[in-house]
């Protein structure tokens, strides 16, 4: 296996490239099968015929914390704070309005909703933010 970002040979069980630090399977510059350059937007490697799956690129510094999002969901889920944090403003506003417009009586519904989402975040069922960027551990 080769790093798709820099083309360096990698161990098949490696989680990240030791040369460039990209996560295994991310990147689109090189073929993961033969390590040769891949043309931008190509669906197959012209060297070996391997199907190239393009991964969306993101800046690792923009990753949100899985732990923070999960705890916000469990502790402040009735106000939708975890969804604001993850960029899901529609869901967040809905949770906030349910709590506020019912003078707190609907807060129980929003809290259960937030509790379930918080647990799903911590267990990995929800593992990306609103932009599709994976949550970091």
C-alpha positions as CSV (number, residue, x, y, z in Angstrom):
1,X,0.0,0.0,0.0
2,X,1.2,3.5,-0.8
3,X,0.2,6.9,0.7
4,X,-2.3,8.6,-1.5
5,X,-0.9,12.0,-0.5
6,X,2.9,11.6,-0.9
7,X,3.3,8.2,-2.6
8,X,5.5,6.7,0.2
9,X,5.2,2.9,0.8
10,X,3.1,2.2,3.9
11,X,2.3,-0.9,6.0
12,X,-1.2,-2.2,5.2
13,X,-2.2,-1.8,8.9
14,X,-0.9,1.7,9.3
15,X,-3.3,4.4,10.4
16,X,-1.2,7.3,9.2
17,X,1.7,7.9,6.8
18,X,5.0,8.2,8.7
19,X,6.3,10.5,5.9
20,X,3.6,13.2,5.6
21,X,1.2,12.4,8.5
22,X,-2.0,12.0,6.4
23,X,-4.5,9.4,7.5
24,X,-4.3,6.1,5.5
25,X,-6.5,6.3,2.4
26,X,-6.7,10.1,2.3
27,X,-5.2,12.2,-0.4
28,X,-5.6,12.1,-4.1
29,X,-2.1,12.7,-5.6
30,X,-0.9,9.1,-5.8
31,X,-2.3,5.6,-6.4
32,X,-2.7,3.6,-3.3
33,X,-1.9,0.4,-5.2
34,X,1.3,1.3,-7.1
35,X,2.3,4.7,-5.7
36,X,2.4,6.5,-9.1
37,X,1.1,10.0,-9.7
38,X,-2.6,10.2,-10.4
39,X,-4.1,12.9,-12.6
40,X,-6.5,15.2,-10.7
41,X,-10.0,13.9,-10.9
42,X,-9.0,10.6,-12.4
43,X,-11.2,7.6,-11.5
44,X,-8.5,5.0,-12.3
45,X,-4.7,4.9,-12.2
46,X,-3.3,5.0,-15.7
47,X,-0.3,2.9,-14.6
48,X,-1.9,-0.1,-12.9
49,X,-5.7,0.3,-13.6
50,X,-6.5,0.5,-9.9
51,X,-9.8,2.3,-9.1
52,X,-9.0,5.6,-7.5
53,X,-11.5,6.7,-4.9
54,X,-11.2,10.5,-4.4
55,X,-11.4,11.5,-0.7
56,X,-12.5,14.9,0.2
57,X,-9.7,17.0,1.5
58,X,-10.0,19.0,4.7
59,X,-7.7,20.9,7.0
60,X,-7.0,18.8,10.1
61,X,-7.0,22.0,12.2
62,X,-10.7,22.4,11.5
63,X,-11.6,19.1,13.1
64,X,-14.0,19.3,16.0
65,X,-13.6,17.2,19.2
66,X,-15.7,14.1,19.5
67,X,-15.5,14.2,23.3
68,X,-16.6,17.9,23.4
69,X,-19.5,17.4,21.1
70,X,-20.7,14.3,22.9
71,X,-20.5,15.9,26.3
72,X,-22.2,19.1,25.1
73,X,-25.0,16.9,23.7
74,X,-25.4,15.0,27.0
75,X,-25.1,18.1,29.3
76,X,-26.6,20.9,27.2
77,X,-28.5,19.0,24.6
78,X,-31.9,20.7,25.3
79,X,-30.4,23.9,24.1
80,X,-28.8,22.3,21.0
81,X,-25.3,23.5,21.9
82,X,-23.7,20.3,20.5
83,X,-25.4,20.9,17.1
84,X,-24.2,24.6,17.1
85,X,-20.7,23.3,17.8
86,X,-20.9,20.8,14.9
87,X,-22.4,23.4,12.5
88,X,-25.9,21.8,12.4
89,X,-27.6,25.1,13.0
90,X,-31.1,23.9,11.8
91,X,-31.3,21.1,14.3
92,X,-29.7,23.4,17.0
93,X,-32.3,26.1,16.5
94,X,-35.1,23.5,16.6
95,X,-33.9,22.2,19.9
96,X,-33.4,25.7,21.3
97,X,-36.9,26.8,20.2
98,X,-38.6,23.7,21.6
99,X,-37.0,24.4,25.0
100,X,-37.6,28.2,25.0
101,X,-41.0,28.4,23.4
102,X,-42.5,25.9,25.8
103,X,-41.1,27.7,28.8
104,X,-38.9,24.8,29.5
105,X,-41.6,22.1,29.5
106,X,-40.6,20.9,26.1
107,X,-37.0,20.9,27.3
108,X,-37.3,17.3,28.4
109,X,-38.0,16.3,24.8
110,X,-35.0,18.3,23.6
111,X,-32.8,17.0,26.4
112,X,-33.6,13.3,25.5
113,X,-32.9,14.2,21.8
114,X,-29.6,15.8,22.8
115,X,-28.7,12.9,25.2
116,X,-29.3,10.3,22.4
117,X,-27.2,12.4,19.9
118,X,-24.5,12.9,22.5
119,X,-24.2,9.1,23.1
120,X,-24.3,8.5,19.3
121,X,-21.4,11.0,18.9
122,X,-19.3,9.3,21.6
123,X,-19.9,5.8,20.2
124,X,-19.0,6.9,16.7
125,X,-22.5,6.6,15.1
126,X,-22.2,10.3,14.4
127,X,-18.6,10.9,13.3
128,X,-18.6,14.0,11.1
129,X,-19.6,17.6,11.5
130,X,-22.0,19.5,9.2
131,X,-19.2,20.0,6.6
132,X,-18.4,16.3,6.5
133,X,-15.1,16.7,8.3
134,X,-14.4,13.7,10.6
135,X,-14.5,14.3,14.3
136,X,-11.2,13.8,16.1
137,X,-10.8,11.6,19.2
